[in-house]
Each structure stands twice: as structure tokens, then as C-alpha cells.
Amino acid sequence: MPRVLSEKDLSILKLLAPECGDLTCSGSGHRFHSILPPVSNHFAQDSDDFLQRISRLSDEELTYISDMIRNGEESLGCLPIEDVEAFVHLIHDRLSPEIAQKVITAYESGGECEH
């Protein structure tokens, strides 16, 4: 479901992709509706770069994004599987295995790319 990014979302996006000046997806021409897909698909050079970027997140920010994924407001559907795995491993290591499993469950039940 498309959403308008909040100020908190935008600050997290800028933390992960400081080079992000335009909030429009070059592929679809639509404004970004999530945090992680643009970082993965438009700014990170590869999976290692994506992991370095998401490692900048505080535990509070990781919890916030995880909660958004679980309630369907943040999408992982457009991410390459290796970026989803990196995000889930980070959640597992920094927050808890239980939260990581909930993110996996949300990903598996939703999983579609939104434009």
C-alpha cells in the first residue's frame, strides 16, 4: 500500500542514502513510498554496500522499520533476496531472532513490489 513518507522516514532515508536528492523513482516516475527499496535499488552499489548502509541504523531505527514491515507499511518486495537476507540477519543480530522471524513472515506473506 503506497504511503507518504513521514519526516522520520525521510531522515532515515537520508541517513542511508545521503546522496538522495530527488524522492522520485527513476524507473516508475513515482515518489518513493518506502525506505529500503530505494536504498537497495537506486543508491547501494551492491549487497555489501547495502549492508554497510543499513548497519548505520540505530536499534531504534531498526525496530521502527521492522514494525513498519510487519504492519505492511514498509515493503521488502522490490529488494534482491540477498538484501532481504542482509536486513534480516542484521535484525537477528541486533534486535532478536523473534523479530527477525516476524519480518521474514511478513516478507513471505506480502512480498510484492509496489510502484
N, C-alpha and C positions, 0 to 999 in steps of 0.2 A: 504494500500500500504506500503510495507516494506521501511524503511528508515534507513540510518546510523545515529546514534545518534551523535549530534554535541557536542562540548566542553561544551556549555551551558546546553544541555540536560544531559550530564554526571555529571556536577556539581549539577544539581537539583536532579538527581537520588542519588548521594552520600549524599546530604542533607537529603533526605527522607529515605534512607537506607544506613547508614554509614557502615554497615556490608557487603555491596555488594562488593565482591572482584572479582568475575567472572561475565562477562556480557553475559553469556550463560544460556538460559532457560534449566533447568534440565529435563523438560517434553519433549520438542521438539528437544533439542540439537542445536537449532539455537540461534544466538545472539539476544539480546533484540533489538526491533525496536521501542519501546515506553517507556515512563517513568512510567505512573501509573500502567499498568498491572503487571510488575514485583514487584512493591512495594506491591500491593494488594495481589497477588497470591504467591509470594515467600518469602516476608520478614515480612509483617504485620501478627501478630498472630490472629487477628480478626478485626471486623469492628471498634471497639473502638481504637485499635492500629493504624489502617489505618487513622482514623480521627485525632489522635494525630500527626501522621507523616505529613499529608497534611496541618495541621494547622501551621507547621513550615514555610510554603511558604510565601514569601512576596507578597504584592499585585501585584508587577511587575511580579513575577514568576507565580502567578495565572492567570494573564492576558495572559502571554506568552503561558501557557498550554491551556487555553481556546481558544486562537486564533488558536493554532495547532489542537485542536479538531474540531473547526468549519471549518478549511480548509482541514480536512481529514488526517492530518499528525500524529496525536496522537489518539490512539484508547482507547475507553472505553468498547469495545465489550466483552473483556475477564473478566471484573470485575463483581463480585457478585453485584446484584441490590442494596444491602444496601451500598456498597462502592460508587456506582454511585450516589445514593441519598445523601450520606455524602458530596461528592465532589460538587454536585450541590447546596446543602444548604450552603456550605462554599462560593461558588461563589456568591450566592444570598446575603448572609450577608455581605461579604467583598467587593464585586465589585458592582453588581447591579442585580436587578431582570431581567432586559432585557438581560444581558449577560448570566445569568443562563438559561433563556428560550432558547436562541440560542444554548447553549450547549446541552440542552435536545433535541432540534430539530435535531441537528447533530447526537446525540446518537441514536435517534429513526430512522433516515434515514440510518445510517451506521450499527452500532451495531454488526458487526460480528468479531469474534476472528481471529486474524492473527497469523500465525506461520512462 
